[in-house]
Amino acid sequence: MMVLVMKFCPECGAKLVSQKFCHECGANIGKYLEQQTTTNDSSNTFDFNTLNNEVEKQLIEQAGLEVENGVLVKYTGKSRSVVIPRGITEIYDSAFENNEALLSVIVGEDVTIIGKKAFKGCVNLKEVILPDSILEIYEEAFCFCKSLNKINLPKKIVEIRKSTFERCQMLESINIPATVEKIHAYAFSETKILRVDIENIEAWLNIDFYTIDAKPSGALYLNNHLVTEITIPTSITKIKRFSFFGCHQLKKCIIPNHVTSIEERAFACCKDLETCILPSTISVLNDSTFGGCESLKSIEIPASVQRIGKYGFYNCKQLNSVKLPEGVNKIGEEAFSGCESLVTITIPSTLKIIDKQTFSYCSNLTNVVFKEGLELIFYEAFLRCPKLEHIVLPQSIRGVDYWAFDATLKTAKVPAHLGEGKRRNENNYNTHLMIRSNAQLIEY
C-alpha cells in the first residue's frame, strides 16, 4: 500500500508542515492526497514506502511507530530509546503520552510539528533532541516529564505554548531562540530552571510573557556569557512584564531615557540586583517592579514618577536609601513593606493617602517626615516598625486608622483641630485620629 507524503500545498504553494491541513491557507491536504493516489501524479508527493534508507523504514515498522501519511500517530513500542527517522513530518497529539518506559528521544530532521500532549506524562524521559526543522510545539507537549533534564528548543519556533514544560521538575536549563515572540501561561510552571540561554537581548525584551510562570527564572546567559550588568538597548522603549523576573546574578541595570514604560514585575525577585538607574521618562513604577530584590541598597526615583504600584519595593531587605520626589500622588499597598534597612523616609506633599501596610515591617525605620498635604493614613501603614517612636502629623491630616502605627509609638504630635474624637476606636478614620491609648498625644 502506498503512503503518500505531500511536499507543498496545491492551493497556495506553501511548504507543508502537516499532512492534514495547510498552515497558511487551511486547505484540506488529506483530500488532495486521495486524489494523488488515483491520478498517480508524483510531482508533489513521494511514497513513504519507497524511502531510500531501508534501515529507517525498518525502524518505523519494527519499533512500534504507527505512521499515517507521514504523521506519527502513535508509539506502541516498549523501547527505552526512540529514534524518529526521516520521512516523518509530524508527531501527532498524545503519540507518546504516559509512556513510562521511554528514557530518550531523537526526533528526525523532517519533523516540523509536535502535537498537543505528545510526550505528556513520560515521567522517566530524560533527554530529547529536537531538529531545527520544527516550527510548532503545541500545548502540554512535555508537561509532567518530571525527569526531563536535557532539551534544545529549535531555532524557528515563534511561540512556547501553554504548559509546554509544566512540572518538568528536573529541567535546570533552557535555551530561548531569538525567533520566540510569545510564551504562554504555565509554560515553565513548577520548574527549577537555573540557567536561561538567549541569543539576542533585544529579541528577549520583545517577548510577551503571558503569566509569571510563563517566564523561566534563573541566571541569564547571552551567547554563553553570564549577564551580570545590562544597559537596555536603544530599540527598546518598554520593558515588558516579567522580562527580568527571577534573573539571578543580575547585579546592575541601566535604563536610558528612551524607555518610557516599565511594566509589572519587570525586575521582581532579582535577588542579586544591587543597582538600577531609572530613566526620567517614566511616570509609573508598576506593581512589584522591584519586589523581592533583596540586594537592592538604594534607588533614585525620578521626578517624573507620579505613581508607585502595590509591592513596588516589597521585601527589599537591604534598601536603606530612597527619596520620594514631589509629584508622587499614589503609593500602593505594601509598596515598601519589609524594607528592613530603611531608616528614614520623607512623605512628599503631593501624597494625600498612605495606603495599607505601605511601610509595614520596616524594622529599622526611626524617622518619618510627613509634609503638609497628607490627609489619611490607612490600616497598618506602619505596622511592626518598632523603632518608630515619635511622629509629627501635619495640619492637613484628617484621619488616621487605629492600627496605622505600632504599639511601640511613644509620642504623637497632632493638630488640635481633630478634636475630642481622637481616641475613638471606631472604623471612621476619615474624620478621626485613632492612636493607641499608650501613646502620648501632643496637640499643636
C-alpha positions in Angstrom: 0.0 0.0 0.0 1.3 3.4 -0.9 1.7 6.0 1.8 1.9 9.4 0.1 3.5 12.5 1.7 2.8 15.8 0.0 5.6 18.5 -0.1 3.7 21.7 -1.0 0.2 23.0 -0.7 -1.6 22.6 -4.0 -3.7 25.7 -3.4 -1.2 28.3 -2.1 2.2 26.6 -2.7 3.4 26.9 0.9 5.7 24.2 2.2 3.6 21.9 4.2 4.3 21.3 7.9 1.3 19.0 8.3 -0.2 16.3 6.2 -3.7 17.2 7.4 -4.1 20.9 6.5 -2.1 23.8 5.2 -0.9 26.1 8.0 -1.0 29.1 5.6 -4.4 28.8 3.8 -6.1 25.9 5.7 -6.5 23.7 2.7 -7.6 20.0 3.4 -4.4 18.1 2.4 -6.0 14.8 3.1 -8.4 15.4 0.2 -5.5 16.1 -2.2 -3.6 13.0 -1.1 -6.6 10.9 -2.0 -6.6 12.5 -5.5 -2.9 11.9 -5.9 -3.5 8.2 -5.1 -5.9 7.9 -8.0 -4.0 10.1 -10.5 -0.6 8.8 -9.6 0.9 12.3 -10.0 4.2 12.2 -8.2 5.4 15.8 -9.0 4.4 17.0 -5.5 4.4 13.8 -3.5 6.7 10.9 -2.6 5.8 7.4 -1.4 6.7 6.9 2.2 7.2 3.2 1.5 9.9 3.9 -1.0 12.3 5.6 1.3 15.9 5.2 0.1 17.2 4.2 3.5 15.7 0.7 4.2 17.1 0.9 7.8 14.9 3.9 8.5 11.9 2.1 7.0 12.5 -0.9 9.2 12.8 1.3 12.3 9.3 2.6 11.6 7.8 -0.8 11.1 9.6 -2.7 13.9 9.8 -0.1 16.6 6.1 0.4 17.2 5.7 3.6 15.3 2.2 3.8 13.7 2.5 6.2 10.8 -0.2 7.6 8.5 0.7 9.9 5.6 3.9 10.9 7.2 2.3 11.6 10.6 3.5 9.6 13.6 0.1 8.8 15.1 1.0 6.5 18.0 4.0 4.8 19.5 3.2 1.4 20.8 6.7 0.1 21.4 8.5 -0.5 24.7 12.0 0.7 23.9 13.8 3.0 26.3 15.3 5.0 23.4 13.4 6.0 20.3 14.8 7.5 17.1 12.2 9.1 14.8 13.5 8.6 11.3 13.3 10.8 8.2 10.1 10.9 6.3 8.0 11.6 9.4 6.8 15.2 9.3 4.6 15.3 12.4 4.3 13.8 15.8 0.6 13.7 16.5 -1.3 14.6 19.7 -0.6 12.2 22.6 1.6 10.0 20.4 3.8 9.1 23.4 1.6 10.2 26.2 2.1 8.4 29.6 4.8 6.1 28.2 6.8 5.3 31.4 9.5 3.2 29.6 10.8 6.0 27.5 14.2 7.5 28.5 15.4 9.3 25.4 14.1 10.5 22.0 15.9 11.7 18.9 13.5 13.5 16.6 14.2 13.2 12.8 15.0 16.2 10.7 11.8 16.0 8.6 9.6 16.7 11.7 8.0 20.1 11.7 5.2 19.7 14.3 5.0 18.2 17.7 1.3 17.9 18.7 -0.5 18.5 21.9 0.5 16.3 24.9 2.8 14.4 22.5 5.1 13.4 25.4 3.0 14.4 28.3 3.4 12.2 31.4 6.6 10.4 30.1 7.8 10.5 33.7 11.1 8.8 33.0 12.0 10.7 29.9 15.4 12.4 30.5 16.7 13.6 27.1 15.0 14.9 23.9 17.0 16.0 20.9 15.0 18.2 18.5 15.9 19.3 15.0 15.7 22.9 13.8 13.1 21.9 11.3 10.5 22.1 14.0 8.1 25.0 13.6 5.4 24.3 16.2 5.4 22.6 19.6 1.8 22.6 20.9 0.3 22.7 24.4 1.5 20.4 27.1 3.9 18.7 24.7 6.3 17.8 27.5 4.1 18.5 30.5 4.8 16.4 33.6 8.0 14.9 32.1 9.4 15.1 35.6 12.8 13.5 34.8 13.5 15.7 31.7 16.8 17.4 32.2 18.1 18.0 28.6 16.3 19.5 25.7 17.2 22.0 23.0 14.5 24.3 21.6 14.5 24.6 17.8 15.6 27.9 16.2 12.5 28.5 14.2 9.7 28.3 16.8 7.7 31.5 17.4 5.7 30.5 20.5 6.2 28.4 23.5 2.7 27.1 24.2 0.6 26.7 27.3 2.1 24.2 29.9 4.7 23.0 27.4 7.2 22.2 30.2 4.9 22.4 33.2 6.1 20.2 36.1 9.4 19.3 34.4 11.0 19.4 37.8 14.5 18.2 36.8 14.8 20.8 34.0 17.6 23.1 35.1 18.5 24.9 31.9 16.7 26.0 28.7 17.5 27.9 25.6 15.1 30.5 24.2 15.7 31.1 20.4 15.7 34.6 19.1 12.6 33.8 17.0 10.3 33.4 20.1 7.7 36.1 20.4 5.3 34.7 22.9 5.5 32.4 25.9 2.1 31.3 27.1 0.7 30.6 30.6 2.2 27.9 32.7 4.9 27.1 30.1 7.5 26.7 32.8 5.3 26.3 35.8 6.7 24.3 38.7 10.2 24.0 37.1 13.5 24.7 38.8 15.4 26.3 36.0 18.8 27.8 37.0 20.0 28.9 33.6 18.3 30.6 30.6 20.4 30.9 27.4 19.4 33.6 24.9 20.9 34.7 21.6 19.8 38.3 21.4 18.9 40.7 24.2 16.5 42.8 22.0 14.6 39.7 21.0 14.4 38.6 24.6 13.0 42.0 25.7 10.3 41.8 23.0 8.9 38.5 24.2 5.3 38.6 25.6 5.2 36.5 28.8 1.5 35.8 29.4 1.8 34.9 33.1 4.5 34.9 35.8 5.1 31.1 35.3 5.5 31.6 31.6 8.9 33.2 32.4 11.7 30.8 33.1 13.6 32.1 36.1 17.3 31.6 36.6 20.6 33.3 35.6 20.5 34.8 32.1 23.3 33.9 29.7 23.7 35.9 26.5 25.7 33.9 23.9 27.1 31.7 26.7 28.2 34.7 28.8 26.6 35.3 32.2 24.7 38.6 32.3 25.5 40.5 35.5 25.2 44.0 34.1 23.0 45.3 31.3 22.1 48.6 29.6 18.8 48.5 27.8 19.3 48.8 24.0 18.1 51.9 22.2 15.5 49.9 20.2 13.6 49.1 23.4 11.0 51.7 24.6 9.1 49.4 27.0 10.4 46.8 29.5 7.6 44.3 29.4 6.3 42.5 32.4 8.4 39.7 33.8 11.3 40.4 31.5 13.9 40.0 34.2 11.8 38.3 36.8 14.0 36.0 38.8 17.2 36.7 36.9 19.7 35.6 39.5 23.2 37.1 39.3 22.0 40.3 37.5 23.6 43.0 39.6 23.2 46.2 37.7 20.8 47.6 35.1 20.9 50.9 33.4 17.7 52.1 31.8 18.2 55.1 29.4 15.7 57.8 28.7 14.4 56.1 25.5 12.5 53.7 27.8 9.1 55.2 28.7 7.4 52.3 30.4 8.4 49.6 32.9 5.7 47.0 33.4 4.7 44.9 36.4 7.3 42.6 38.0 9.9 43.6 35.4 12.7 43.1 37.9 10.9 41.3 40.7 12.9 38.6 42.6 16.2 39.6 41.1 17.8 38.7 44.4 21.3 39.8 43.4 20.3 43.2 41.9 22.2 46.0 43.7 21.7 49.0 41.4 19.2 50.1 38.9 19.4 53.5 37.2 15.9 54.6 36.2 15.1 57.0 33.3 13.5 60.4 33.7 10.9 59.5 31.1 8.7 57.1 33.2 5.6 58.2 35.2 4.7 54.9 36.8 6.6 52.2 38.7 4.1 49.4 38.3 3.1 46.6 40.8 6.1 44.6 42.1 8.6 46.3 39.8 11.4 45.6 42.3 9.6 43.4 44.7 11.9 40.8 46.3 15.1 42.4 45.1 16.8 41.6 48.4 20.2 43.1 47.5 18.9 46.5 46.2 20.6 49.1 48.5 19.4 52.4 47.1 17.2 53.7 44.4 16.7 57.2 42.9 13.1 57.6 41.9 13.0 60.2 39.0 11.0 63.4 39.5 8.7 62.2 36.6 7.2 59.4 38.6 3.7 60.0 39.9 2.7 56.5 41.0 4.3 53.6 42.7 2.3 50.4 42.4 1.5 47.7 45.0 4.5 45.8 46.3 6.8 48.1 44.3 9.8 47.5 46.6 8.3 44.8 48.7 10.8 42.9 50.8 13.9 44.8 49.5 15.7 44.0 52.7 18.8 46.0 52.1 17.2 49.1 50.8 18.5 51.9 53.1 18.0 55.0 50.9 15.1 56.1 48.9 13.8 59.6 48.1 10.2 60.0 47.2 10.0 63.0 44.8 7.4 65.8 44.9 4.8 64.7 42.4 4.2 61.2 43.7 0.5 61.1 44.3 -0.1 57.4 44.8 1.8 54.6 46.6 0.1 51.2 46.5 -0.4 48.7 49.4 2.8 47.2 50.9 5.0 49.2 48.4 7.8 49.4 50.9 6.8 46.6 53.3 9.7 44.5 54.6 12.3 47.1 53.8 14.2 46.2 56.9 17.2 48.5 56.3 15.2 51.7 55.7 15.9 54.2 58.4 14.2 57.4 57.3 11.6 58.5 54.7 10.0 61.8 53.7 6.4 61.7 52.6 6.0 64.3 49.7 3.3 67.0 49.9 1.6 65.6 46.8 0.8 62.3 48.5 -2.6 62.5 50.2 -3.0 58.9 51.4 -0.6 56.4 52.9 -2.2 53.1 51.9 -2.5 49.8 53.9 0.8 48.4 55.1 2.8 50.7 52.9 5.7 50.8 55.3 4.9 47.8 57.5 7.7 45.6 58.8 10.3 48.3 58.2 12.0 47.2 61.4 14.7 49.9 61.5 12.6 52.8 60.4 13.1 55.6 63.0 12.2 58.8 61.3 9.2 59.7 59.1 8.7 63.3 57.8 5.1 64.0 57.0 4.7 67.0 54.8 1.7 69.2 54.6 -0.8 67.8 52.1 -1.2 64.3 53.7 -4.8 63.6 54.6 -5.2 59.9 55.5 -3.1 57.1 56.9 -4.7 53.7 56.4 -4.7 50.5 58.3 -1.3 49.1 59.4 0.6 51.6 57.3 3.5 51.5 59.8 2.8 48.1 61.4 5.8 46.4 63.0 8.0 49.4 62.9 9.3 49.1 66.5 11.9 51.9 66.2 9.4 54.5 65.1 8.6 56.1 68.5 7.9 59.7 67.7 5.8 61.3 64.9 4.6 64.8 64.0 1.5 64.8 61.8 0.8 67.8 59.5 -2.1 70.2 59.8 -3.6 68.7 56.6 -4.2 65.4 58.3 -7.9 64.5 58.8 -7.8 60.8 59.6 -5.5 58.0 61.0 -6.6 54.4 61.3 -6.4 53.0 64.9 -3.9 50.3 63.8 -1.8 52.6 61.5 1.1 52.8 63.9 2.6 50.1 66.1 2.1 49.8 69.9 5.7 51.0 70.4 4.8 54.5 69.4 5.5 56.8 72.3 4.6 60.3 71.3 2.4 61.8 68.5 2.3 65.5 67.9 -1.0 66.1 66.2 -3.1 69.1 65.0 -5.7 70.3 67.6 -8.5 70.5 65.0 -9.1 66.8 65.1 -11.0 67.4 68.4 -12.2 65.1 71.1 -12.7 62.1 68.8 -9.0 61.5 68.6 -9.1 58.3 70.7 -12.3 56.7 69.4 -11.7 53.1 68.3 -14.3 53.0 65.6 -13.6 52.5 61.9 -14.4 56.1 60.8 -10.8 57.1 60.5 -11.7 59.6 57.7 -12.6 62.1 60.3 -10.9 61.0 63.5 -7.4 60.4 64.8 -7.1 57.0 66.3 -3.9 56.4 68.1 -3.5 53.6 70.6 -4.0 54.7 74.2 -0.4 54.0 75.3 0.9 56.8 73.0 1.2 60.4 74.4 -0.7 62.9 72.3 0.7 66.4 72.0 -1.7 68.8 70.3 -0.5 71.9 68.4 
